[in-house]
Amino acid sequence: MDNRTGKSFRTAVLAALSAVALAGAAASPAAAEPKTLDLVALGDSYSAGVGAGPLQESPLAPGSGCLVAAPGYVEALGQLPAVGTAVAAACSGATSSQVAQQVSGARELGILGRQTELITVTAGANDIHYEGVIAACAVGTVAFCRTVVNAAVAAARSEVAPRLAAGYRLIHRSAPRADIAAIGYPHLFADGGAGPVMSADAAAVLNDGVDRLNRIIERAARTSPRTVFVDVVDDFEGHGIGSADPWINLGSYPAADGTDFHPTAEGYAEGYAAAVAAEVKSLSR
């Protein structure tokens, strides 16, 4: 699929998502399409919807400190006709090694198993202390930023990649009928701009680091059956921090409220959900 074809297809998906959301309240039960696909989201804050609304404790893990927010991409995908149940079993701050714990917990709750038909995963950024990398690029020189990004990518290649690959294979064994969407991360900053956070040159280095992390995630996904990598970079093009229409939160940096550098509700719906819907064939049935 070339870039123009991919963009036109995603535009059609966006239109379908919008139409479903608008028609959902008016459609009668008799006219509604049957919903059969069970979707479970695993991984970190990007699957937990952080940035889309107020943080709250996950109802799936009370007392654990697992934080989620809505409406993230899980809620947006839940509006599609092919989707029956859509559950976020992800947690803010989760690393790739914690995906196995999430799989175990979801199985115990009965929300993940042979009945599950789609599982989405975002993981890897917390393993390399992504927020610390952002801070280094914000306060240091461009050369220092590049050194920190290179070190993070090297750690992702040697340590995170094997954990991601093992996680995807565990998911497949736990839900053998499911398609698995290993989702990447967007560029946080617009080309040529970074708002008040860092220089445009440092932002370009950071964006390049995201591309390199995404390639590591993509290669790990290839080791697992029924697993497809979903790239969201193009979907967020023109909507990074510093753009006229950002889909990335930036309101309180450097305050640690947990929402900065995460997608807005619009970013989850029109960036993440649209990208997943365009790449996962079972969502188009």
C-alpha positions as CSV (number, residue, x, y, z in Angstrom):
1,M,0.0,0.0,0.0
2,D,1.6,3.3,-1.1
3,N,1.4,6.4,1.1
4,R,-1.4,8.0,-1.0
5,T,-3.5,4.9,-1.0
6,G,-2.9,4.4,2.7
7,K,-4.0,7.9,3.5
8,S,-7.1,7.7,1.4
9,F,-8.1,4.4,3.0
10,R,-7.6,5.9,6.5
11,T,-9.7,8.9,5.5
12,A,-12.5,6.4,4.6
13,V,-12.0,4.7,8.0
14,L,-12.2,8.1,9.8
15,A,-15.5,8.8,8.0
16,A,-16.8,5.4,9.0
17,L,-15.9,6.0,12.6
18,S,-17.5,9.4,12.6
19,A,-20.7,8.0,11.0
20,V,-20.9,5.1,13.5
21,A,-20.5,7.5,16.4
22,L,-23.2,9.8,15.1
23,A,-25.7,7.1,14.1
24,G,-25.2,4.9,17.2
25,A,-27.7,6.8,19.4
26,A,-30.4,6.9,16.7
27,A,-30.2,3.4,15.3
28,S,-32.8,1.0,16.6
29,P,-31.7,-2.5,18.0
30,A,-33.4,-4.2,15.0
31,A,-31.4,-2.2,12.5
32,A,-28.1,-2.6,14.2
33,E,-25.5,-4.9,12.8
34,P,-24.6,-7.9,15.1
35,K,-21.6,-7.2,17.3
36,T,-19.5,-10.3,17.8
37,L,-15.8,-9.3,18.0
38,D,-14.3,-9.2,21.5
39,L,-11.4,-6.7,21.9
40,V,-8.9,-6.4,24.7
41,A,-6.2,-3.7,25.0
42,L,-3.0,-4.4,26.9
43,G,0.1,-2.5,27.7
44,D,0.9,1.1,28.8
45,S,-0.8,4.5,29.1
46,Y,-1.4,4.8,25.4
47,S,-3.7,1.7,25.5
48,A,-5.1,2.9,28.9
49,G,-6.4,6.1,27.3
50,V,-4.2,8.5,29.4
51,G,-4.7,12.0,28.1
52,A,-8.2,11.6,26.9
53,G,-10.0,12.5,30.2
54,P,-9.6,12.4,34.0
55,L,-7.3,9.7,35.4
56,Q,-9.1,7.0,37.4
57,E,-8.4,3.7,38.9
58,S,-9.0,0.8,36.6
59,P,-12.2,-1.1,37.6
60,L,-10.4,-4.3,36.6
61,A,-7.7,-3.8,39.2
62,P,-9.0,-1.9,42.2
63,G,-6.4,-1.0,44.8
64,S,-3.5,-1.7,42.4
65,G,-2.7,1.8,41.4
66,C,-3.5,0.9,37.8
67,L,-4.7,4.2,36.1
68,V,-6.8,4.6,33.0
69,A,-8.8,7.3,31.3
70,A,-11.5,7.6,28.6
71,P,-12.4,7.9,25.8
72,G,-9.2,6.3,24.4
73,Y,-8.8,4.4,21.3
74,V,-10.5,1.4,22.9
75,E,-13.8,3.3,23.3
76,A,-13.5,4.6,19.7
77,L,-13.0,1.1,18.3
78,G,-15.9,-0.1,20.5
79,Q,-18.2,2.0,18.3
80,L,-17.4,0.0,15.2
81,P,-20.1,-2.4,14.0
82,A,-17.8,-5.4,14.1
83,V,-17.0,-4.9,17.8
84,G,-19.0,-6.4,20.6
85,T,-17.0,-5.9,23.8
86,A,-14.0,-3.6,24.1
87,V,-12.1,-3.7,27.3
88,A,-8.9,-1.8,28.4
89,A,-6.8,-4.1,30.5
90,A,-3.8,-1.7,30.2
91,C,-2.2,0.5,32.9
92,S,-0.4,3.7,32.9
93,G,3.3,3.1,33.4
94,A,3.3,-0.5,32.3
95,T,6.4,-1.9,30.7
96,S,6.8,-4.7,28.2
97,S,7.6,-7.2,31.0
98,Q,4.3,-6.4,32.7
99,V,2.3,-7.4,29.6
100,A,2.5,-11.0,30.8
101,Q,0.9,-10.0,34.1
102,Q,-1.9,-8.2,32.3
103,V,-2.5,-11.3,30.2
104,S,-2.7,-13.5,33.3
105,G,-5.0,-11.0,35.1
106,A,-7.3,-10.8,32.0
107,R,-7.5,-14.5,31.7
108,E,-8.5,-14.8,35.4
109,L,-11.2,-12.3,34.9
110,G,-12.5,-14.2,31.9
111,I,-12.1,-11.3,29.5
112,L,-9.2,-12.9,27.5
113,G,-9.1,-16.4,26.1
114,R,-10.2,-18.4,23.1
115,Q,-13.3,-16.2,22.7
116,T,-11.1,-13.1,22.2
117,E,-10.7,-12.0,18.5
118,L,-8.6,-8.9,18.7
119,I,-5.9,-7.8,21.2
120,T,-4.1,-4.5,20.9
121,V,-0.8,-3.7,22.6
122,T,1.3,-0.6,23.2
123,A,4.5,-1.3,25.1
124,G,8.2,-0.4,25.1
125,A,8.3,3.3,25.8
126,N,8.3,3.0,29.6
127,D,11.1,0.4,29.4
128,I,13.5,3.0,28.1
129,H,12.2,5.8,30.5
130,Y,10.7,7.8,27.7
131,E,9.7,10.7,29.9
132,G,13.3,10.9,31.1
133,V,14.5,11.0,27.5
134,I,12.1,13.9,26.8
135,A,13.4,15.8,29.8
136,A,17.0,15.3,28.6
137,C,16.2,16.7,25.2
138,A,14.3,19.6,26.8
139,V,17.1,20.8,29.1
140,G,20.3,19.6,27.4
141,T,22.0,20.4,24.2
142,V,21.1,18.7,20.9
143,A,24.2,16.6,21.2
144,F,23.3,15.5,24.7
145,C,19.7,14.7,23.4
146,R,21.2,12.6,20.6
147,T,23.4,10.7,23.1
148,V,20.5,9.9,25.4
149,V,18.2,8.9,22.5
150,N,20.9,6.6,21.0
151,A,21.4,4.9,24.4
152,A,17.6,4.4,24.8
153,V,17.3,2.9,21.3
154,A,20.3,0.6,22.1
155,A,18.6,-0.6,25.2
156,A,15.3,-1.1,23.4
157,R,17.1,-3.2,20.7
158,S,19.0,-5.4,23.2
159,E,16.5,-5.7,26.1
160,V,13.0,-4.6,25.1
161,A,12.8,-6.4,21.8
162,P,13.1,-9.9,23.3
163,R,10.5,-9.1,25.9
164,L,8.1,-7.7,23.3
165,A,8.5,-10.8,21.2
166,A,7.9,-13.1,24.1
167,G,4.8,-11.0,25.1
168,Y,3.3,-11.2,21.7
169,R,3.8,-15.0,21.6
170,L,2.3,-15.4,25.0
171,I,-0.8,-13.4,23.9
172,H,-1.1,-15.7,20.9
173,R,-0.9,-18.8,23.1
174,S,-3.5,-17.4,25.5
175,A,-5.9,-16.2,22.7
176,P,-5.1,-18.3,19.6
177,R,-8.0,-17.0,17.6
178,A,-7.2,-13.4,18.1
179,D,-5.6,-11.0,15.7
180,I,-2.8,-9.1,17.6
181,A,-2.2,-5.4,16.8
182,A,1.3,-4.3,18.0
183,I,0.9,-0.6,17.9
184,G,3.7,1.9,17.7
185,Y,4.0,5.5,19.0
186,P,3.4,8.8,17.2
187,H,5.9,11.7,16.8
188,L,5.2,14.0,19.7
189,F,6.4,17.1,17.9
190,A,5.4,18.7,14.7
191,D,8.1,19.0,12.0
192,G,9.9,22.2,12.5
193,G,8.3,23.0,15.8
194,A,8.3,21.9,19.4
195,G,6.2,24.5,21.2
196,P,7.8,25.7,24.5
197,V,9.4,22.4,25.4
198,M,12.6,22.1,23.4
199,S,14.3,23.3,20.2
200,A,13.1,22.1,16.8
201,D,16.5,20.3,16.3
202,A,16.1,18.4,19.6
203,A,12.5,17.5,18.7
204,A,13.7,16.1,15.4
205,V,16.2,13.9,17.2
206,L,13.5,12.7,19.5
207,N,11.1,12.0,16.6
208,D,13.8,10.0,14.9
209,G,14.2,8.0,18.1
210,V,10.5,7.2,18.0
211,D,10.9,5.9,14.4
212,R,13.7,3.7,15.6
213,L,11.7,2.3,18.5
214,N,8.8,1.7,16.2
215,R,11.0,-0.4,13.9
216,I,12.1,-2.5,16.9
217,I,8.5,-3.1,17.8
218,E,7.7,-4.0,14.2
219,R,10.5,-6.5,14.0
220,A,9.4,-8.1,17.4
221,A,5.8,-8.4,16.1
222,R,7.0,-10.4,13.1
223,T,8.1,-13.2,15.4
224,S,4.5,-13.9,16.6
225,P,1.7,-15.6,14.6
226,R,-1.4,-13.4,13.7
227,T,0.5,-10.3,14.8
228,V,0.5,-7.1,12.7
229,F,2.4,-3.9,13.4
230,V,0.3,-0.7,13.3
231,D,2.2,2.5,12.6
232,V,0.5,5.6,13.7
233,V,3.1,8.2,12.7
234,D,1.4,9.2,9.4
235,D,-2.0,9.4,11.2
236,F,-0.6,12.0,13.6
237,E,1.2,14.0,10.8
238,G,0.4,17.7,11.2
239,H,-0.9,17.1,14.8
240,G,2.2,17.1,17.0
241,I,3.1,19.6,19.7
242,G,3.9,22.9,17.9
243,S,1.3,22.4,15.2
244,A,-1.9,24.4,14.7
245,D,-4.0,21.4,15.7
246,P,-2.1,19.2,18.2
247,W,-3.4,15.8,19.1
248,I,-0.8,15.5,21.9
249,N,-1.4,17.0,25.3
250,L,0.8,19.7,26.7
251,G,-0.7,21.7,29.4
252,S,1.4,21.4,32.6
253,Y,4.9,20.4,31.6
254,P,7.1,19.9,33.6
255,A,4.4,19.2,36.2
256,A,4.0,15.4,36.7
257,D,0.3,15.1,36.2
258,G,0.7,12.1,33.9
259,T,-1.2,13.5,30.8
260,D,1.4,15.5,29.0
261,F,2.9,13.8,25.9
262,H,-0.1,11.6,25.6
263,P,-2.8,11.8,22.9
264,T,-6.0,13.8,23.3
265,A,-9.3,12.1,22.9
266,E,-9.3,13.3,19.3
267,G,-5.8,11.8,18.8
268,Y,-7.0,8.4,20.1
269,A,-10.1,8.4,17.9
270,E,-8.7,9.9,14.7
271,G,-5.1,8.7,15.1
272,Y,-4.9,5.4,17.0
273,A,-8.4,4.0,16.3
274,A,-8.3,4.9,12.7
275,A,-4.9,3.3,12.2
276,V,-5.9,0.1,13.9
277,A,-9.2,-0.1,11.9
278,A,-7.3,0.4,8.7
279,E,-4.8,-2.3,9.4
280,V,-6.7,-5.1,11.2
281,K,-8.9,-7.0,8.7
282,S,-11.3,-8.4,11.2
283,L,-12.5,-4.9,12.1
284,S,-13.9,-4.5,8.6
285,R,-16.3,-7.4,8.6
